[in-house]
């Protein structure tokens, strides 16, 4: 199944997205987590079982990351895809549990590698694995988790699912490499940014949701619907994450505020602010994000420039637009026994574009 690529036309800065008003009751993952709680118990048990190794450092380091929290949204996508197809089931199949575990391992492996590349020392409010055990150990344990993920995929016994998740893993790596090539270039095209976040984040959401539907026997229409739901939710999630780096504080995010700025990462708020910048402001972006020449007050100045050009507001509108597209992908799930889960998935999409952490 080929992903539908996003383009710059999907983002119209300054035009309010439908449904962008602050809801009376902020959306959350509570409903989705509650419906899939029994499945997630099995996923967590499988995670613990498959992290075991005769080399003590492997479960120690991997367990540090996996046990540190996180929303587990990606395995939830797999479980939801399986459950919405077999809507009468109360617990997903063994194969779906294994796939959800594989998805979490793929995600965890990429986080370990990312923290090494970014030289990060904080994630989810704790010291990163590379800060505690070093880069070599983090990379190798990440490789171990990738290997475990592929074992679980093979055990699922579905070659199409194996192809979907394998392709997603390759796309993630390609996107991370492309992100490195555009780092420090504030004049990066919007299309290149969107290609990066589709590959590094959204494609795993999409593959997770589609694989769950496929392993449960879903047809092409159902599988494609879950793919598009996951893709757009993932785009909303990553755009919000990029915006939060310039708006939330370290305690809220569980990482250092402004890390993307200091790492010279080109994200949507930067691109939008640069597009509207005057010559002096463009000089600022080239000195900081381009040359890596930072002064003490530069992060505050970056926030000020973004505020002046409403770059954060436009980013939030873009995230909401993608969340609405995710909701729209669920319209085929209109059977009475699918309604509760479909509603929870819509709220999860709204959460992705509304979250503050």
N, C-alpha and C positions, 0 to 999 in steps of 0.2 A: 504494500500500500504506500503510495507516494504522498508525502505531506504537502498540504497546500501552503505555499510560501506566503509570507506577509510582505507587504510593500509599504512604501511611505504614504500611499493613499489611505491606509488604515488609521493614520494619525493626522488629525487636523487641529494643530495647536490653536488655542483661543476660542474654539467652538465647543460649547458645553455638550458633553455626552449625555445621551438619554439616561435618566436614572442616576445622575450624579449628585442629587440632593442628599443631605445627611439623613439616613433613616432614623425613625424614632427609636428602634431597637437595633443597635449595630449588629451586622451579620456575624456569624461565628461558625466554627466547625462542629459545634456541640451536637447538632442533630445527626450529622454524618457519622461522627465518632460513636455516638450512641447506637445507631443502627448496625454498625459493623464491629461493635465491641468484642463480641465472641470470636469473630474471625481474627481480630488484632491480637487477642490473647494467644491464639495459635501461631500467628506470625512471629510474635515476640519469643515464643518458646522455640520456634524453628531458628530464629536468629541466634539465640543462645547456643542451641545445639550445633549449628553449622559454623560457629566461630571457634569451636574447640580445636586445639592443636597441641602436639607434643612440644611445641616451642612456646613457652609461657608468655613471651613478649607479645605474641600475636593476639590472643584473646584479651590480654591486658590493654594493649594499645587500641585495638578495635573497639573493645568494650567501653573505653573512656569516651570515645566519640559517640557511639550509638546510645549509650546510657545517659548522655548529657542532655537529652531532651530532643527538641525538634518536633515538628508538627506531624511527621509521618504522612504527609499528604500524598506522596507518590505511591506507597503501598495501598493507601486508602483508595486511590484511583483504580488500582488493579482489582481490589475486592469489590468496589462499587460496580465496575464493568461486568464482573462475573455475576454479581447478585441481581443486577437489573435485567440480565438476560434470563436467569433462572429465578424469576421473581417470587416463586412460591417457596424457595429454599430458605431456611433460617440460618444455615451455615454454609459457607462456600466449600467447594471441593478441595481435596488434598492438593491437586494440581494448581488451583488458584492460590492457595496458601504458599506453595513453593514459589510461584511467580512473584507474589507480593514481596516475599523475602528477598528474591533475586533483585528486584527493583530497588529495595532499600540498600542492598549491598552495593549495587552499581552507584547509587547516589552517595553512599558513604565513602566509597573508593575515590570518587571524583572530589569530594570535600577534602580528603587527606592530601590528594595531589595538589588541589588548588591552594591549600594553606602553605604548602612548600613553595609553590611558584610565587605566591603573593607575600611570602615571608610574614604571614599573619601570626599573631601571638594570642589572639582571643577569638573564641567562637562560642556562641550560646552562653556567654557569661563565664566561660572557663578558659583556662590555658589550652591552646591547641596541642595536638599530639606532637607536632614537630617541635614546639617550644619545650616540651617535656622530654621527648625521647630522641629528637634530632630528625633531620631531613631524610637520611637513608632509611631509617626504620619506618617512617611514615609512608614513604613511597613504596617500600616492599610490602608492607601490610595492606596498602591500597591495592597492590597487584594481587595479593592473596584474596581479598574480598571480590575482586573481579573474577578470579578463577572459581571461587565458590558460587558466584552468581551464575556462571555458565554451566556449572554442574547441575544446579537447580533447574535451569532452563531445559537442559537435556532431559532431566528426569520427568519434566512435564509431558514429554512424549509428543509434542506438537511442533512440527518443523516450521510451520508458518509463524508461530509465536517466537521460536528461536530466531528466525530471520528478522522479525520486527524489532526485538530487543537488541540483537546484535548490531543491526543497522543504526539503532538509536545510540548505542555505545560509541560507534565510529563517528557519528555526527557530533557527539559531545566533545570528543577529542579534536575534531576539525575546528569546531567553534572556539575552543579554548586557544588553539593555535592562532586562529584568525584574530581573536581578541588581543593576543600579544602583538600582532602586526599593526593593529590600529591604535594601540596604547600610545599616548603622547601626541595624538593628532586631533586637536579639537575641531578641525574642519572636516572630520569624518562624515561621510554621507549617511543620512538617516537609514538608507537601505542596508548599508553594511552593518550598522548597529542592530537592526532588526534581524538580519541573518545570524548574527552572533547570538542574540538571546533566544532565537528560535532553536538554534542548535545546542546551546549549552544548558538550557533550562526547559523550554517548552516541549522539545521533542521527547524527553523522558516522561513527562506528564502524559503526552499523547500516546506513546507506546505502551505505557503502563495501563491506561484506561482501555485501549484497544485490545491489548493482550488478554485482559481479564474477560472482556466480552467474547473474544475468540475462543478462549479455553473452555468457556461455558457453552459453546455451540452457537454463538450468535452469527447471523448471516452478514453479508458484506455491508448492507445498509446500516445495521445496528453497530457493527464494528467501526465503520466510518464515522458514525455519529459520535461515538465515544472518543474516537481519535480527535475529531474537531473540538469536542468539549475539552479534552485534556490540553490540546495545543493552545487554545485561546485562554484557558485558565492559567496555563504556564506563562504565557506572555504577560497577562495581567499581573501575575505574582512577581515576575522579574522586574517589570517596570516599577512596581511599587517598591521593591527592594532597592532599586537604584535611586528612587526619589527619597526613600527613608534615610539614605546615607547623608543627605543634606538637610534633613529636617528633624530626625529623632536624635536622642542623646544615647550615649554608650550603654547606660543602664537599660533603656528600652530595647535596644537592638541586640544586646548580648555580644557586641563587638565594638571596636573603637569607632566612634563617629568620625566621619571624614576620611576613612581608610581609602575609599575609592578615589578621592581627590589626591591624596598623597601617593597612591599607587599609580596615578596618571591614567586611570581607567576612563574610557570614553563611554559615557552613559547618556540616556535621553535628556536629562536636565542640562548637561553640558552642551550637547548638540543644539538644543533649542535656544539656550542662552547665547551661544556663539553665533547662531544664525541671525540674531537680532542685535548683536553687539555693535558698538561704535568702534572706531580705530583704537582708542585707548583701552577699551575692554578686551578687544581681540589681542592686543599686546599683552594684557594680563594673562589671558588663557595660554598664549604661546610661551610666556616666561615660566608659568607654573606647570601646567599639564604638558606642555611641549618640551621645555628644557629641564624640568624638575628642579627649578630654582625657587624654593619656597621661603617665604618670610613668616614671622610669627602670626600676623593677622590675616594671612592670605585666605584661610578657610572661611573666616567671617566675611571677607570681601567677596568671595565666590558666592556665598549665600545671599549677600546683598544684591549682587548683579542678577542672580537668578530671580530674586523677589521682584526686582525692577521690571524684568521682562516676562514675569509670570511663567517661568519655565517649570516650576514645580506644579502649579495649577494645571498647566497643559499636560504634564506627565500623568497627573492623577486622572485627568479626563481621558487620556489614552488608555490607561489601565481599566477604567470603567467601561470604555467602549469594547475592549476585548472580553471583559467579564460578561457583558451583555451578549456578545457573540457566543460565548460558552453556553450561556443559558438557552439561547435560541437553538443550539444543536440538540437539545434534549426534547424538542417538541414531538419526536416520534414515540417517545415513551409515555403514551397516554392511557395505557391499560390501568384499571383500578388498583391492581396489585403492584404497580410500578410507581404510583403517585407519591407515596411517602418518600421513597428514595430519590426520585427525581426532584422533589422539593428540597431535600437536603443537599443535593448536588448543586442546585441553583443557589442556595445560600452559601455553599462553599465557594462558588465562583464570585459571589458578591464579597465574601470575606477576603478573597485574594486581592481585590482592588480597594479594600477599605482598611485593611489591617494597619496597625500602628507599630507592630514588632515583627 
